[in-house]
C-alpha cells in the first residue's frame, strides 16, 4: 500500500487519508484496513456524503435526488442530513440545471450534477462541452470549473435504443474533460472522492445494472488517483483490456480461458481520459497479444484509440493483430435475444482470444 498526497486536492492533509490503488493490496498489520461488503450505490453515497461533510462547497443537484432519494437510491438519506440547499431537486431540464452547476463551479462551488442517464446528457451537452470543458483555457487560466457530472451509461436491459447508448468516447474526445468509468464498489468510492476534489470538470459514468453489485470497501478514508489503470488479474498469454460493467465479461472470459490452460492478464482502465497507456503497453510487451472489450459502437471508440497506441508503441512485441470486441454497429433493440447478440459477451471475447492466439 502506498501512502501519500495526490495533487490538486486543496486543503486536504497528507496524514488524513490512505492512497490505495487496489482492493487486493495486502496492507501490513499497522495499516490494516477494516473492510466490509456494500453495494455500488452505497459506495457512491458514502463518497458524496463524506465529501459534503468535509467541504461545505460541495452540493448535489439533479432530478429526484432529494425527496425521492435518487432514481436509483444513490442519494438515499442525503436530503435529511444536508437539507434542500445542498441536495437539490430539479425539473426535467438537463440543459438548465447543468448550466446552473457550471456557473456555480466557476464561482467557487463544487457541484455534483446527476443525470438520470447519460442518454439525457445530450440535452445538456453544450454546457458540458462548450462551457465546463473550455472555461479554463478561454479564461487564460483565471477560472477553473470543479464539477462532476455523474450518472449511468450504456444499456440497462430492455430499455431500447434511446436509453442504451455509450458516450464515453464522445466525452473523452473533448479536451478539458476527464472521464471516469468505475467497475466495482471499491473503485467507485475512491475514484468519485478524487473526482469531487479535482479542479477540472469530470464525467463520472456508472451503470444501472451495477448499482446493486456488492464489493469490499474500506471503512477508512482512501482515494484512487484518476488515470491509473488496475491490473485485476495477472497473466502471460494474452492481455484483455476493458472498463465499466463490461469488466464482468472480461473476467468471466479469463475464468473460462484458465480452464483451457490460457493465462489472461486483465486490465481495468478505470478512466478513459486520461488513459494509462503505460500499464497496457507493459502488459502487451509481456503477453504479446491483446483483446479489447468495450460496450460502445466500433467506429472511433476507446478501443480504436487503444489499438492505435498499442501498434504505435508495442508493434515489435505483437505476435498477432489487436482484436476489438465492441457492440454491433446498430441502435440497441428492445428484444433480449437481440440485445445478447449485439452486446459484447463472453463467447465473442473467447473467440477473439482464440484468434489472436491462432487457435481458430
C-alpha positions in Angstrom: 0.0 0.0 0.0 1.2 3.5 -0.8 0.7 6.5 1.4 0.9 9.9 0.1 -0.9 13.0 -1.1 -2.4 13.5 -4.5 -2.1 16.8 -6.5 -4.7 19.4 -6.7 -6.8 18.4 -3.6 -6.6 21.8 -1.9 -6.5 21.8 1.9 -6.6 18.0 2.4 -3.8 16.8 4.7 -1.4 14.0 3.7 -2.0 12.3 7.0 -5.7 12.2 6.9 -6.2 9.6 4.2 -4.6 6.5 2.7 -3.9 6.3 -1.0 -4.6 2.7 -2.1 -4.6 1.7 -5.7 -6.3 -1.7 -5.5 -8.5 -3.6 -3.0 -6.3 -6.6 -3.5 -3.2 -4.9 -2.0 -2.1 -6.6 1.3 -1.7 -3.9 3.9 0.7 -4.5 6.8 -0.6 -5.1 10.3 -0.2 -1.5 11.4 -2.1 -0.1 8.5 -4.7 -2.9 8.1 -8.0 -1.6 6.7 -11.3 -2.5 8.0 -13.3 -3.9 5.0 -17.0 -4.5 4.7 -19.2 -5.5 1.8 -21.5 -2.8 0.5 -23.4 -2.1 -2.7 -22.2 0.0 -5.6 -24.9 2.6 -4.8 -23.8 2.7 -1.2 -20.2 3.3 -2.2 -21.2 6.3 -4.3 -23.4 7.6 -1.5 -20.5 7.3 1.0 -18.2 9.1 -1.4 -20.6 12.1 -1.8 -21.6 12.2 1.8 -18.0 12.2 3.1 -17.0 14.9 0.7 -20.1 17.1 1.5 -19.2 16.8 5.2 -15.6 17.7 4.5 -16.3 20.6 2.2 -19.4 22.9 2.5 -18.9 24.0 -1.1 -19.9 20.5 -2.4 -23.6 20.0 -3.3 -25.7 17.5 -5.2 -28.3 18.6 -7.8 -30.4 16.6 -10.3 -33.8 15.0 -11.0 -35.3 13.2 -8.0 -32.0 13.3 -5.9 -33.7 14.7 -2.8 -37.3 13.9 -2.0 -37.3 10.6 -3.9 -33.8 9.6 -2.5 -32.5 9.3 -6.1 -33.9 7.5 -9.1 -31.6 4.5 -8.1 -31.5 5.3 -4.4 -27.9 6.5 -4.6 -28.6 9.7 -2.6 -30.9 8.0 -0.1 -30.9 9.9 3.2 -28.7 12.8 2.0 -31.6 15.3 2.0 -32.2 14.6 5.7 -28.5 15.3 6.5 -27.7 18.2 4.3 -31.0 19.9 3.6 -32.6 21.2 0.4 -29.9 23.9 -0.1 -27.2 21.2 -0.7 -29.3 18.3 -2.1 -31.4 19.9 -4.8 -34.3 18.5 -6.8 -34.7 19.9 -10.3 -37.3 19.9 -13.1 -36.7 17.7 -16.1 -34.4 20.3 -17.6 -30.9 19.0 -18.0 -29.7 22.0 -20.0 -30.9 24.3 -17.2 -29.5 22.6 -14.2 -26.2 21.6 -15.9 -25.8 25.3 -16.7 -26.5 26.3 -13.1 -23.9 23.8 -12.0 -21.3 25.1 -14.4 -21.9 28.7 -13.3 -21.7 27.8 -9.6 -18.5 25.9 -10.2 -16.8 28.8 -11.9 -17.8 30.9 -9.0 -16.2 28.7 -6.3 -18.6 25.8 -5.5 -18.1 22.1 -6.2 -21.3 20.7 -7.7 -22.2 17.1 -8.4 -24.7 17.1 -11.2 -26.6 13.9 -11.6 -28.1 12.9 -14.9 -30.7 10.2 -14.6 -28.9 8.6 -17.5 -26.1 9.9 -19.8 -28.5 9.4 -22.6 -30.2 12.6 -21.3 -26.9 14.5 -21.1 -27.3 15.2 -24.8 -29.8 17.8 -23.8 -27.1 19.5 -21.7 -24.1 18.7 -23.9 -23.5 22.3 -24.9 -23.0 23.2 -21.2 -20.6 20.3 -20.7 -18.6 20.7 -23.9 -18.7 24.5 -24.6 -18.8 25.8 -21.1 -17.3 23.4 -18.5 -14.6 22.0 -20.6 -13.4 25.2 -22.1 -13.6 27.9 -19.4 -10.0 27.2 -18.1 -8.4 27.8 -21.5 -10.8 30.5 -22.7 -10.2 32.5 -19.5 -6.4 32.2 -19.7 -6.3 30.1 -16.6 -8.3 32.7 -14.5 -11.3 30.3 -13.9 -11.5 26.6 -13.2 -14.6 24.5 -13.2 -14.5 21.9 -10.5 -17.7 20.0 -11.3 -18.7 16.3 -11.5 -21.4 15.1 -14.0 -22.4 11.7 -12.9 -25.0 9.0 -13.8 -25.4 5.7 -15.6 -24.2 4.9 -19.0 -24.8 2.1 -21.6 -27.5 -0.4 -21.7 -29.7 -1.3 -18.7 -31.6 -4.2 -20.1 -34.8 -3.8 -22.2 -34.8 0.0 -22.5 -34.3 0.1 -26.3 -32.3 2.5 -28.4 -32.6 5.9 -26.8 -31.8 4.7 -23.3 -28.9 2.3 -24.0 -26.0 4.3 -25.5 -22.4 4.7 -24.6 -20.9 8.2 -24.9 -17.6 7.6 -23.1 -15.7 8.2 -26.3 -17.7 11.3 -27.1 -16.7 13.0 -23.8 -13.2 11.6 -23.9 -12.7 13.3 -27.2 -13.2 16.7 -25.6 -10.1 18.5 -24.4 -10.6 19.9 -20.9 -12.7 17.0 -19.5 -11.7 13.9 -17.5 -13.8 10.8 -18.0 -14.0 8.1 -15.3 -15.9 4.7 -15.6 -15.6 2.5 -12.5 -16.3 -1.2 -12.5 -16.8 -2.1 -8.8 -17.8 -0.5 -5.5 -14.2 -0.1 -4.2 -13.2 1.9 -7.3 -16.5 3.8 -7.4 -15.9 5.3 -4.0 -12.2 6.0 -4.2 -12.5 7.5 -7.7 -15.6 9.6 -7.0 -13.9 11.2 -4.0 -10.9 12.1 -6.2 -13.2 13.4 -8.9 -15.1 15.7 -6.5 -11.8 17.2 -5.3 -10.4 17.6 -8.8 -10.2 21.2 -10.1 -11.2 20.1 -13.7 -14.7 19.0 -14.9 -15.1 15.3 -14.6 -17.6 12.9 -16.4 -18.3 10.1 -13.9 -20.1 7.2 -15.7 -21.8 4.4 -13.8 -24.3 1.6 -14.8 -27.9 0.9 -13.8 -27.0 -2.8 -13.9 -24.3 -2.3 -11.3 -26.0 -0.3 -8.5 -26.9 -3.5 -6.6 -23.5 -5.1 -7.1 -21.6 -5.8 -3.8 -17.9 -5.5 -3.1 -15.4 -5.0 -0.4 -14.8 -1.3 0.6 -12.7 0.0 3.5 -14.3 1.9 6.3 -11.3 4.2 6.4 -10.7 7.2 4.1 -9.0 6.3 0.8 -8.6 7.8 -2.6 -7.8 6.4 -6.0 -6.0 8.7 -8.4 -7.6 9.5 -11.7 -5.8 8.0 -14.7 -4.3 4.9 -13.1 -5.4 1.6 -14.6 -5.7 -1.6 -12.4 -4.3 -5.0 -13.3 -7.0 -7.0 -11.7 -5.7 -10.4 -12.9 -2.1 -11.2 -13.9 -1.3 -13.5 -16.8 1.2 -14.3 -19.5 -0.6 -15.4 -22.7 -2.9 -12.6 -23.6 -3.9 -9.1 -22.4 -7.6 -8.4 -22.1 -8.5 -4.7 -21.6 -11.9 -3.3 -20.6 -13.7 -0.9 -18.2 -17.0 -0.3 -16.5 -19.6 -3.1 -16.3 -18.0 -4.9 -19.3 -15.2 -5.9 -16.9 -17.6 -8.6 -15.8 -17.4 -10.1 -19.4 -13.6 -9.8 -19.4 -13.2 -11.5 -16.1 -15.6 -14.3 -17.0 -13.7 -14.9 -20.2 -10.5 -15.0 -18.2 -12.0 -17.7 -16.0 -13.0 -19.8 -19.0 -9.6 -19.4 -20.6 -7.9 -20.6 -17.4 -9.9 -23.8 -17.6 -8.3 -24.3 -21.0 -4.8 -23.5 -19.8 -4.7 -20.0 -21.1 -3.3 -17.3 -18.8 -5.1 -14.0 -19.4 -3.9 -10.7 -17.9 -7.0 -8.5 -17.3 -6.7 -4.7 -17.1 -9.4 -2.3 -15.9 -8.8 1.1 -17.4 -10.9 2.9 -14.7 -10.7 6.1 -16.7 -10.8 6.7 -20.4 -9.4 10.3 -20.2 -6.7 10.2 -19.1 -5.7 6.7 -20.2 -3.0 4.8 -18.5 -1.2 3.7 -21.7 1.9 2.6 -19.8 0.2 -0.2 -17.9 -1.4 -1.5 -21.2 1.9 -1.3 -23.2 3.9 -3.0 -20.4 1.3 -5.8 -20.3 1.3 -6.3 -24.1 5.1 -6.4 -24.1 4.8 -9.4 -21.7 1.9 -11.3 -23.3 2.4 -10.3 -27.0 -1.3 -10.4 -27.7 -4.2 -8.1 -26.9 -8.0 -8.2 -27.0 -10.0 -5.0 -26.0 -13.6 -5.4 -24.9 -15.9 -2.3 -24.9 -19.7 -1.8 -25.0 -19.6 1.2 -27.3 -20.1 1.1 -31.1 -16.8 0.3 -33.0 -16.2 3.5 -35.0 -13.9 5.9 -33.2 -14.3 4.0 -29.9 -11.9 4.0 -26.9 -10.8 0.6 -28.2 -9.8 2.3 -31.5 -7.6 4.7 -29.6 -6.0 1.9 -27.6 -5.4 -0.2 -30.7 -3.5 2.6 -32.3 -1.3 3.3 -29.3 -0.5 -0.4 -28.9 0.6 -0.8 -32.5 2.5 2.5 -32.3 4.3 1.7 -29.1 4.5 -2.1 -28.9 4.4 -3.2 -32.5 7.6 -5.2 -32.3 6.2 -7.2 -29.4 2.9 -8.2 -31.0 2.6 -11.7 -32.2 -0.8 -11.0 -33.8 -3.0 -8.0 -34.6 -5.0 -6.5 -31.7 -8.7 -7.5 -31.9 -11.6 -5.4 -30.6 -14.9 -6.7 -29.2 -17.5 -4.0 -29.4 -21.2 -3.7 -29.7 -22.6 -4.3 -33.2 -22.9 -1.1 -35.1 -26.7 -0.8 -34.5 -29.1 1.0 -32.2 -29.8 -1.4 -29.3 -33.2 -3.0 -29.8 -35.7 -3.9 -27.1 -35.8 -7.7 -27.5 -33.5 -9.5 -25.0 -32.4 -12.0 -27.6 -31.2 -9.2 -29.9 -29.5 -7.4 -27.0 -27.5 -10.6 -26.3 -26.5 -10.8 -29.9 -25.4 -7.2 -30.2 -23.5 -6.5 -27.0 -20.0 -7.8 -26.2 -20.2 -11.2 -24.4 -18.0 -14.0 -23.1 -18.4 -16.1 -26.3 -17.3 -13.3 -28.6 -14.4 -12.5 -26.2 -13.2 -16.1 -26.2 -13.4 -16.2 -30.0 -11.2 -13.0 -30.1 -8.6 -14.6 -27.8 -8.6 -17.8 -29.9 -8.0 -15.6 -33.0 -5.1 -13.7 -31.5 -3.5 -17.0 -30.4 -4.1 -18.5 -33.8 -6.2 -21.3 -32.4 -9.1 -20.8 -34.9 
